[in-house]
Amino acid sequence: MKKISLIITFVLFTVIGASAQIERPVTWSYAAKKISKTEAVVYMKATMEDGWHIYSQNLKPDGPNPTVFKFAASKDYSPIGKTTEPKPTTYFDKNFKMNVSYFGNQVVFQQKVKLNKAATTVKGTVEFMVCNDVKCLPPEEISFSVPVK
């Protein structure tokens, strides 16, 4: 009888664990394009599920977490200027009591890099917060690695 109870308990916890999935409404993809022998542009694309959005890099303090890109130090490349973004949608968010800027559906961020080597891999992290009309998920940090040839 103890064996049967143990097996049923194990199966029950396995089924419950499998059904409790982590929400990941944002997927990231990356690409790079050389614009000269010594420069390239790295593209970082976020695609959000319907109803979800991420925030601009340019937010005032005391609001939602902005999207932040950090590039790993390397002798092979160096970022030129700041990461650029298209014009976001801006609205007054009553939860934060301020204007906030965000991107829904999809957005492509761009970072120009100086190449010190013909072929390299640009590495870094992106930290972002994703929300919908009902809730926000905790900020998440994802590593990326983009080959430049």
Residue pairs with C-beta under 8 A, 6 or more apart in sequence:
23 137
25 48
25 49
25 52
25 130
25 132
25 137
26 46
26 47
26 48
26 49
26 52
26 54
26 128
26 130
26 140
27 46
27 47
28 44
28 45
28 46
28 47
28 126
28 142
28 144
29 45
29 47
30 42
30 43
30 44
30 45
30 144
30 145
30 146
31 42
31 43
31 45
31 146
32 40
32 41
32 42
32 43
32 122
32 146
32 147
32 148
32 149
33 40
33 41
33 43
34 40
34 115
34 148
34 149
35 41
35 112
37 115
37 118
38 114
38 115
39 80
39 112
39 113
39 114
39 115
40 77
40 112
40 113
40 115
40 122
40 148
41 110
41 111
41 112
41 113
42 110
42 111
42 112
42 113
42 122
42 146
42 148
43 108
43 109
43 110
44 69
44 83
44 108
44 109
44 110
44 111
44 126
44 144
44 146
45 106
45 107
45 108
45 109
46 54
46 67
46 103
46 106
46 107
46 109
46 128
47 105
47 106
48 54
48 103
48 104
48 105
48 106
48 130
51 132
51 133
52 104
52 130
52 131
52 132
53 102
53 103
53 104
53 130
53 131
53 132
54 67
54 102
54 103
54 107
54 128
54 129
54 130
55 63
55 64
55 65
55 66
55 67
55 100
55 101
55 102
55 103
55 128
55 129
55 131
56 66
56 67
56 85
56 88
56 100
56 101
56 102
56 103
57 66
57 67
57 68
57 69
57 82
57 83
57 85
57 109
58 66
58 85
58 101
59 65
59 66
59 100
59 101
60 98
62 96
62 98
63 93
63 96
63 98
63 100
64 93
64 96
64 100
64 129
64 131
64 136
65 127
65 128
65 129
65 139
67 85
67 109
67 126
67 127
67 128
67 129
68 126
68 127
68 128
69 83
69 109
69 111
69 124
69 125
69 126
70 124
70 125
70 126
70 127
71 79
71 111
71 113
71 122
71 123
71 124
72 123
72 124
74 120
74 122
74 123
75 116
75 117
76 115
76 116
76 117
76 120
76 121
77 113
77 114
77 115
77 116
77 117
77 120
77 122
77 148
78 113
78 114
78 116
79 111
79 112
79 113
79 114
80 112
80 113
80 114
81 112
83 109
83 110
83 111
84 109
84 110
84 111
85 103
85 107
85 109
85 110
86 103
86 107
86 108
88 101
88 102
88 103
88 107
89 101
89 102
89 103
89 104
90 99
90 100
90 101
90 102
91 99
91 100
91 102
92 98
92 99
92 100
93 99
93 100
102 131
111 122
113 122
113 148
115 148
119 147
119 148
119 149
120 147
120 148
121 145
121 146
121 147
121 148
122 145
122 146
122 148
123 143
123 144
123 145
123 146
124 143
124 144
125 141
125 142
125 143
125 144
126 141
126 142
126 144
127 139
127 140
127 141
127 142
128 139
128 140
128 142
129 136
129 137
129 138
129 139
129 140
130 136
130 137
130 140
131 137
